[in-house]
């Protein structure tokens, strides 16, 4: 993981798939989203591949606010999903933000929407994270380190799971996040949710799926199989319902 990637603080016809009918597995995340009224996309992964290795499927997002390649986080890892099985999940449009300090403390997660700026500040009761205003760009979420001393890690969560992180944000610096309504999906091994993906895994996963304007869809995995007749894994949307 990079030691310090923060930016200086600027002044002031296939086999028919089952219909998408499954409920969100994380009931708590669903309740929070419903209470806030935030739009979320219902997705349903379906394994129609010929894979016999019980491969894990990794889903992640990319922070497009930076001008350099940065490592991504395994947002969702689907394991043990056999042939013909499905795995439902949701993609909320809103995110949550949190920070951790040099003492290993973690701030409560706050709802974060594009165009907002947050600040980690010192208070009489300890460090605190709070909404501080608008960001420099309406498409970005910014997290400033306004502590008197000590670096912070800035974290973005989606559906209660870690989506992106920026580490070692020094006092007077900020972390900047921006995401397109896009997921990257592929097959990988020995990957756990919340882990930073190494560059080799990221380079092997080249399927980008746009969720723009979608209310729900099935993600169908095909391909794979043993022997010389095996084909690459492919991921395609079916049963798309537009918002």
C-alpha positions as CSV (number, residue, x, y, z in Angstrom):
1,X,0.0,0.0,0.0
2,X,1.5,3.4,-0.9
3,X,3.0,5.2,2.1
4,X,1.6,8.6,1.2
5,X,-0.6,9.2,-1.8
6,X,-2.6,12.1,-0.4
7,X,-2.8,15.4,-2.3
8,X,-1.7,18.8,-0.7
9,X,-4.6,20.7,0.7
10,X,-5.5,23.5,-1.7
11,X,-6.3,26.9,-0.2
12,X,-9.5,27.9,1.2
13,X,-28.6,-16.2,-27.1
14,X,-27.7,-17.8,-23.9
15,X,-29.3,-20.1,-21.4
16,X,-32.2,-18.1,-19.8
17,X,-31.3,-16.8,-16.4
18,X,-33.6,-16.7,-13.4
19,X,-35.3,-13.4,-12.7
20,X,-33.9,-11.1,-10.1
21,X,-36.1,-11.7,-7.1
22,X,-33.7,-12.2,-4.3
23,X,-33.7,-9.8,-1.3
24,X,-30.7,-7.9,-0.1
25,X,-28.6,-10.1,2.1
26,X,-27.4,-7.3,4.4
27,X,-30.7,-6.3,6.1
28,X,-29.1,-3.6,8.1
29,X,-27.6,-1.9,5.0
30,X,-31.0,-2.1,3.3
31,X,-32.7,-0.5,6.3
32,X,-30.3,2.4,6.3
33,X,-30.6,3.0,2.6
34,X,-34.4,2.9,2.8
35,X,-34.4,5.4,5.7
36,X,-32.2,7.8,3.8
37,X,-34.1,7.3,0.6
38,X,-30.9,6.7,-1.4
39,X,-31.2,5.0,-4.7
40,X,-29.6,1.6,-4.9
41,X,-29.1,-0.8,-7.8
42,X,-30.2,-4.4,-7.2
43,X,-27.8,-6.9,-8.8
44,X,-27.8,-10.7,-9.0
45,X,-24.7,-12.7,-9.9
46,X,-25.5,-16.0,-11.6
47,X,-22.9,-18.6,-12.3
48,X,-23.6,-20.2,-15.7
49,X,-19.9,-21.0,-16.4
50,X,-18.2,-24.3,-16.9
51,X,-15.8,-23.6,-14.0
52,X,-14.8,-26.7,-12.0
53,X,-12.3,-25.0,-9.7
54,X,-14.8,-23.2,-7.5
55,X,-13.2,-19.9,-8.4
56,X,-13.9,-16.7,-6.4
57,X,-15.4,-13.7,-8.2
58,X,-14.0,-10.3,-7.2
59,X,-15.8,-7.0,-7.6
60,X,-14.2,-3.6,-7.0
61,X,-14.5,0.0,-7.9
62,X,-11.8,2.5,-9.0
63,X,-11.1,5.9,-7.6
64,X,-11.0,8.1,-10.7
65,X,-10.1,11.3,-8.8
66,X,-6.4,10.6,-8.9
67,X,-4.1,11.2,-11.9
68,X,-2.1,8.0,-11.2
69,X,-2.9,4.3,-10.9
70,X,-3.7,3.3,-7.4
71,X,-4.5,0.0,-5.9
72,X,-8.1,-1.0,-5.5
73,X,-9.9,-2.8,-2.7
74,X,-11.9,-6.0,-3.0
75,X,-15.3,-4.6,-2.3
76,X,-17.2,-7.9,-2.9
77,X,-15.8,-11.4,-3.1
78,X,-18.3,-14.1,-4.1
79,X,-17.2,-17.6,-2.9
80,X,-18.5,-21.1,-3.3
81,X,-21.2,-20.1,-5.8
82,X,-21.7,-23.3,-7.7
83,X,-22.9,-23.8,-11.3
84,X,-26.5,-22.6,-11.6
85,X,-26.4,-20.8,-8.3
86,X,-26.9,-17.0,-7.8
87,X,-25.6,-14.4,-5.3
88,X,-27.7,-11.2,-4.9
89,X,-26.2,-7.9,-3.7
90,X,-26.9,-4.2,-4.0
91,X,-24.9,-1.2,-5.3
92,X,-26.0,1.9,-3.4
93,X,-25.3,5.2,-5.1
94,X,-24.5,6.8,-1.8
95,X,-21.3,6.0,0.2
96,X,-20.1,6.3,3.7
97,X,-16.9,7.9,4.9
98,X,-14.7,7.2,7.9
99,X,-11.2,7.8,9.1
100,X,-8.8,6.1,11.5
101,X,-6.0,7.9,13.3
102,X,-2.5,7.0,14.3
103,X,-3.7,5.6,17.6
104,X,-5.8,3.0,15.8
105,X,-9.1,4.7,16.6
106,X,-11.9,4.6,14.0
107,X,-14.5,7.4,13.5
108,X,-18.2,6.5,13.1
109,X,-19.2,6.2,9.5
110,X,-21.0,9.2,8.0
111,X,-23.2,9.3,4.9
112,X,-21.1,10.8,2.0
113,X,-22.5,12.1,-1.3
114,X,-20.6,13.6,-4.2
115,X,-19.7,17.3,-3.6
116,X,-19.2,17.0,0.1
117,X,-16.1,17.7,2.1
118,X,-15.2,16.2,5.5
119,X,-12.7,17.2,8.1
120,X,-10.8,15.2,10.8
121,X,-10.4,17.6,13.7
122,X,-9.1,17.6,17.3
123,X,-11.6,18.3,20.0
124,X,-11.6,18.3,23.8
125,X,-13.0,14.8,23.8
126,X,-10.6,13.4,21.2
127,X,-10.4,13.3,17.4
128,X,-13.6,13.8,15.5
129,X,-14.8,13.5,11.9
130,X,-17.5,15.9,10.6
131,X,-19.0,17.4,7.5
132,X,-17.2,20.6,6.8
133,X,-18.8,21.9,3.6
134,X,-18.6,21.4,-0.1
135,X,-15.7,19.9,-2.0
136,X,-13.7,21.6,-4.8
137,X,-15.6,19.4,-7.4
138,X,-19.3,18.4,-7.3
139,X,-18.2,14.9,-8.3
140,X,-15.8,14.3,-5.5
141,X,-15.8,13.4,-1.8
142,X,-12.9,15.0,0.0
143,X,-11.5,14.2,3.4
144,X,-9.1,16.7,5.0
145,X,-6.7,16.0,7.9
146,X,-7.1,19.1,10.1
147,X,-5.6,17.4,13.2
148,X,-2.8,19.1,14.9
149,X,-0.6,16.0,14.5
150,X,-0.8,12.5,13.3
151,X,-1.6,11.0,9.9
152,X,-5.0,9.5,9.2
153,X,-6.4,6.8,6.8
154,X,-9.5,7.9,4.9
155,X,-11.9,5.1,4.0
156,X,-15.0,5.0,1.7
157,X,-17.6,2.3,2.3
158,X,-20.5,1.1,0.0
159,X,-23.2,-1.2,1.3
160,X,-21.3,-1.4,4.6
161,X,-18.2,-2.8,2.9
162,X,-14.8,-1.1,2.3
163,X,-14.7,0.3,-1.3
164,X,-11.6,2.5,-1.3
165,X,-8.9,3.7,1.1
166,X,-6.2,6.4,1.1
167,X,-3.5,5.9,3.7
168,X,-1.1,8.2,5.6
169,X,-2.9,11.5,4.9
170,X,-0.7,13.9,6.9
171,X,-2.0,17.1,8.7
172,X,-2.8,19.8,6.1
173,X,-3.4,17.2,3.4
174,X,-6.6,15.8,1.9
175,X,-7.8,12.5,0.3
176,X,-10.0,12.8,-2.8
177,X,-12.4,10.2,-4.0
178,X,-14.6,10.0,-7.1
179,X,-16.4,7.0,-8.5
180,X,-18.2,6.3,-11.7
181,X,-21.3,4.1,-11.5
182,X,-19.1,1.2,-12.7
183,X,-17.9,-2.0,-11.3
184,X,-15.0,-4.2,-12.3
185,X,-15.5,-7.9,-12.0
186,X,-13.3,-11.0,-12.6
187,X,-12.0,-14.2,-11.2
188,X,-9.2,-14.4,-8.7
189,X,-7.9,-16.7,-6.0
190,X,-6.9,-16.1,-2.3
191,X,-8.6,-12.7,-2.1
192,X,-10.7,-11.6,0.9
193,X,-13.2,-8.7,1.1
194,X,-11.6,-5.5,2.3
195,X,-8.1,-6.4,1.1
196,X,-6.1,-4.2,-1.1
197,X,-5.7,-5.9,-4.5
198,X,-2.2,-6.2,-5.9
199,X,-1.4,-4.8,-9.3
200,X,-1.2,-8.3,-10.9
201,X,-4.8,-9.1,-10.0
202,X,-6.0,-5.7,-11.2
203,X,-4.3,-6.1,-14.5
204,X,-6.0,-9.6,-15.0
205,X,-9.5,-8.2,-14.3
206,X,-10.5,-6.1,-17.3
207,X,-14.3,-6.4,-17.4
208,X,-15.9,-3.1,-16.6
209,X,-19.7,-3.0,-16.2
210,X,-21.5,0.3,-16.3
211,X,-24.5,0.6,-14.0
212,X,-25.6,4.0,-15.3
213,X,-29.3,4.3,-15.5
214,X,-30.0,0.7,-14.2
215,X,-32.4,-0.2,-11.5
216,X,-31.7,-3.9,-11.4
217,X,-29.9,-6.6,-13.5
218,X,-28.5,-10.1,-13.5
219,X,-24.7,-10.5,-14.0
220,X,-24.2,-13.7,-15.9
221,X,-20.8,-15.5,-15.7
222,X,-20.0,-17.8,-18.6
223,X,-16.8,-19.5,-19.9
224,X,-14.2,-21.4,-18.1
225,X,-14.0,-25.2,-18.0
226,X,-11.2,-27.8,-18.0
227,X,-8.8,-28.8,-20.8
228,X,-7.8,-27.1,-24.0
229,X,-11.3,-26.3,-25.0
230,X,-11.9,-23.9,-22.1
231,X,-12.7,-20.3,-22.9
232,X,-12.1,-17.1,-20.9
233,X,-14.6,-16.1,-18.3
234,X,-17.1,-13.5,-19.5
235,X,-19.5,-11.3,-17.5
236,X,-22.6,-9.8,-19.1
237,X,-25.8,-8.1,-18.0
238,X,-29.2,-9.7,-18.6
239,X,-32.7,-9.0,-17.5
240,X,-31.9,-5.3,-17.2
241,X,-34.5,-3.0,-15.7
242,X,-33.8,0.7,-16.2
243,X,-34.5,3.3,-13.6
